Amino acid sequence: AILEAFEGKKRVHVIPFSMKQGMQWPALMQALALRPEGAPSFRLTGIGPPSTDNTDHLHEVGWKLAQLAETIRVEFEYRGFVANSLADLDASMLELREGESVAVNSVFELHGLLARPGGIERVLSAVKDMKPEIVKIVEQEANHNGPVFLDRFTESLHYYSTLFDSLEGCGASPVNSQDKLMSEVYLGQQICNAVACEGAERLERHETLAQWRARLGSAGFDP
């Protein structure tokens, strides 16, 4: 979707809300490098939380991507942006430039803002101010943000039972077994938070597609 949004653009700027290892961006860079009209200049502003182990992960990811860009001859610029919370983000912090096409990418990040009053509204307002060509959002579609414990428990039971059933269908190879174990631990932490926590401590506030559409529509975004 981002590649299509950048069709014919000469200067592009991608803003991931969670940079992590940056594994999804080499494929986009290579696809842009293969454009018949030549690659656009590619700018990446990777947003991430403060490091907990004194390692500059954002810098390391940027360095690796810069090495790739040099190899495939893509004009590349990178900036790692440390943010304690996306709710503190403002478009003016990202040094947006005239004439560049912006894409915002968020993977499993926005639902955590629902625990902070006004947090999601501030983030969507900031994204709107960026005037992006495209906003790509990936979230779990579920109904775990209700105020009634019993409803939330029932929804979580059905939702996560389906996920665990899917994991049971995975192969029995050592690699798959390790992945399965890690997935079970990860999902278990989600369940504990969604069901047992309340208030600001409850971060796993997954919502339905209809709810996200309503939120995005209220912020001025169209499908």
C-alpha positions as CSV (number, residue, x, y, z in Angstrom):
1,A,0.0,0.0,0.0
2,I,2.8,2.4,0.8
3,L,4.6,1.6,-2.4
4,E,1.5,2.4,-4.4
5,A,1.0,5.6,-2.5
6,F,4.5,6.7,-3.5
7,E,4.0,6.0,-7.2
8,G,5.5,8.8,-9.2
9,K,6.8,10.7,-6.1
10,K,10.4,12.0,-6.1
11,R,10.8,12.6,-2.4
12,V,9.3,10.2,0.1
13,H,9.3,10.2,3.9
14,V,8.2,7.2,6.0
15,I,7.4,7.6,9.7
16,P,7.1,4.3,11.6
17,F,5.5,4.6,15.0
18,S,7.5,1.7,16.3
19,M,10.9,1.2,14.6
20,K,11.9,-2.0,16.3
21,Q,14.3,-3.9,14.0
22,G,13.2,-2.2,10.8
23,M,12.8,-5.5,9.0
24,Q,9.9,-4.3,6.8
25,W,11.8,-1.4,5.2
26,P,14.5,-3.1,3.1
27,A,11.8,-4.6,0.8
28,L,10.2,-1.2,0.3
29,M,13.6,0.4,-0.5
30,Q,14.4,-2.3,-3.0
31,A,11.0,-1.9,-4.7
32,L,11.6,1.8,-5.0
33,A,15.1,1.2,-6.4
34,L,13.5,-0.9,-9.2
35,R,11.2,1.9,-10.4
36,P,11.6,2.5,-14.1
37,E,11.9,6.2,-13.6
38,G,14.5,5.7,-10.9
39,A,14.4,5.7,-7.1
40,P,13.0,8.6,-5.2
41,S,15.0,10.1,-2.3
42,F,14.0,8.1,0.7
43,R,13.7,9.6,4.2
44,L,12.9,7.5,7.3
45,T,12.1,8.9,10.7
46,G,12.1,5.9,13.1
47,I,10.2,6.5,16.3
48,G,11.0,4.3,19.3
49,P,11.1,4.3,23.1
50,P,14.1,5.1,25.2
51,S,16.7,2.3,25.4
52,T,16.6,0.2,28.5
53,D,20.1,-1.3,28.1
54,N,22.3,1.7,27.1
55,T,22.2,0.5,23.4
56,D,21.2,2.9,20.7
57,H,19.0,0.5,18.8
58,L,17.5,3.2,16.6
59,H,21.0,4.2,15.5
60,E,21.9,0.6,14.7
61,V,18.8,0.1,12.6
62,G,19.5,3.3,10.7
63,W,23.1,2.3,10.0
64,K,22.1,-1.1,8.6
65,L,19.5,0.6,6.3
66,A,22.0,3.2,5.2
67,Q,24.4,0.4,4.2
68,L,21.6,-1.2,2.1
69,A,20.7,2.1,0.5
70,E,24.2,2.6,-0.6
71,T,24.3,-0.8,-2.1
72,I,21.1,-0.4,-4.1
73,R,21.8,3.3,-4.9
74,V,18.9,4.9,-3.1
75,E,19.4,8.4,-1.8
76,F,18.7,7.8,1.9
77,E,18.3,9.9,5.0
78,Y,17.6,8.5,8.5
79,R,16.7,10.0,11.9
80,G,16.0,8.0,15.0
81,F,13.4,9.8,17.2
82,V,13.1,8.8,20.9
83,A,9.6,9.3,22.4
84,N,8.4,8.2,25.8
85,S,4.9,8.1,24.4
86,L,3.3,8.6,21.0
87,A,0.8,10.8,22.8
88,D,3.6,13.4,23.2
89,L,4.2,13.5,19.5
90,D,3.8,16.7,17.5
91,A,4.1,17.1,13.7
92,S,6.5,20.0,14.2
93,M,9.0,17.6,15.9
94,L,9.5,15.6,12.8
95,E,11.0,18.3,10.5
96,L,8.6,17.7,7.7
97,R,9.7,19.3,4.4
98,E,7.9,21.0,1.6
99,G,7.4,18.7,-1.4
100,E,7.9,15.3,0.3
101,S,5.3,12.6,0.3
102,V,4.7,11.2,3.8
103,A,3.5,7.8,4.9
104,V,2.8,7.0,8.5
105,N,3.0,3.3,9.7
106,S,1.7,2.0,13.0
107,V,1.8,-1.7,13.9
108,F,0.1,-2.7,17.2
109,E,0.8,0.7,18.8
110,L,-2.4,2.8,18.9
111,H,-4.5,0.6,21.1
112,G,-2.1,1.2,24.0
113,L,-3.0,4.9,23.8
114,L,-6.6,4.2,24.7
115,A,-5.6,3.9,28.4
116,R,-4.5,7.5,28.4
117,P,-7.3,10.1,28.3
118,G,-7.1,12.0,25.1
119,G,-4.0,10.2,24.0
120,I,-5.4,8.6,20.8
121,E,-7.1,11.9,19.8
122,R,-3.8,13.8,20.2
123,V,-1.9,11.3,18.1
124,L,-4.4,11.2,15.3
125,S,-4.5,15.0,15.3
126,A,-0.7,15.0,15.0
127,V,-0.8,12.5,12.1
128,K,-3.4,14.7,10.3
129,D,-1.1,17.7,10.6
130,M,1.6,15.6,8.8
131,K,-0.7,15.6,5.7
132,P,0.3,12.0,4.8
133,E,-0.3,10.4,1.5
134,I,-1.2,7.2,3.4
135,V,-1.7,6.1,7.0
136,K,-1.2,2.3,7.5
137,I,-2.5,0.9,10.8
138,V,-2.3,-2.7,11.9
139,E,-4.3,-3.6,15.1
140,Q,-5.9,-6.7,16.5
141,E,-9.6,-6.7,15.8
142,A,-11.4,-7.6,19.0
143,N,-13.6,-6.1,21.6
144,H,-11.5,-5.9,24.8
145,N,-12.0,-2.2,25.7
146,G,-15.4,-2.4,27.4
147,P,-15.8,-1.2,31.0
148,V,-17.7,-4.4,32.2
149,F,-15.3,-7.1,33.4
150,L,-17.6,-10.0,32.5
151,D,-18.1,-8.8,28.9
152,R,-14.4,-8.3,28.5
153,F,-13.6,-11.7,30.0
154,T,-16.1,-13.4,27.6
155,E,-14.7,-11.6,24.6
156,S,-11.1,-12.4,25.5
157,L,-12.0,-16.1,26.1
158,H,-13.4,-16.5,22.6
159,Y,-10.8,-14.4,20.9
160,Y,-7.7,-16.0,22.5
161,S,-9.1,-19.5,22.3
162,T,-9.2,-19.1,18.6
163,L,-5.6,-17.9,18.5
164,F,-4.4,-20.8,20.7
165,D,-6.3,-23.2,18.5
166,S,-4.4,-21.8,15.5
167,L,-1.1,-22.2,17.3
168,E,-1.9,-25.9,17.9
169,G,-2.1,-26.3,14.2
170,C,1.5,-25.3,13.7
171,G,4.1,-27.9,12.8
172,A,6.1,-29.8,15.4
173,S,9.6,-28.9,14.2
174,P,12.0,-27.5,16.8
175,V,11.9,-24.0,15.2
176,N,8.1,-24.0,15.2
177,S,8.0,-25.3,18.8
178,Q,10.1,-22.4,20.0
179,D,8.1,-19.9,18.1
180,K,4.9,-21.4,19.5
181,L,6.2,-21.2,23.1
182,M,7.2,-17.5,22.6
183,S,3.8,-16.8,21.1
184,E,2.0,-18.5,24.0
185,V,4.0,-16.4,26.5
186,Y,3.2,-13.2,24.6
187,L,-0.5,-13.9,24.3
188,G,-0.6,-14.9,28.0
189,Q,0.7,-11.5,29.0
190,Q,-1.9,-9.9,26.8
191,I,-4.7,-11.9,28.4
192,C,-3.5,-11.1,31.9
193,N,-3.4,-7.4,31.1
194,A,-6.8,-7.3,29.3
195,V,-8.6,-9.2,32.0
196,A,-6.9,-8.6,35.3
197,C,-5.9,-4.9,35.0
198,E,-7.9,-1.7,35.2
199,G,-7.4,2.0,34.6
200,A,-4.1,3.2,33.2
201,E,-2.5,-0.2,33.8
202,R,-4.8,-1.9,31.3
203,L,-3.0,-1.3,28.0
204,E,-4.4,-4.2,25.9
205,R,-7.5,-2.3,24.8
206,H,-8.2,-3.9,21.4
207,E,-11.2,-2.6,19.6
208,T,-13.3,-3.6,16.6
209,L,-12.8,-2.4,13.0
210,A,-16.0,-0.4,13.3
211,Q,-14.7,1.4,16.4
212,W,-11.4,2.2,14.6
213,R,-13.2,3.5,11.6
214,A,-15.3,5.8,13.8
215,R,-12.2,7.1,15.5
216,L,-10.3,7.7,12.3
217,G,-13.4,9.3,10.7
218,S,-13.8,11.7,13.7
219,A,-10.1,12.7,13.2
220,G,-10.8,13.5,9.5
221,F,-9.4,10.4,7.8
222,D,-11.1,8.6,4.9
223,P,-10.7,4.9,4.1
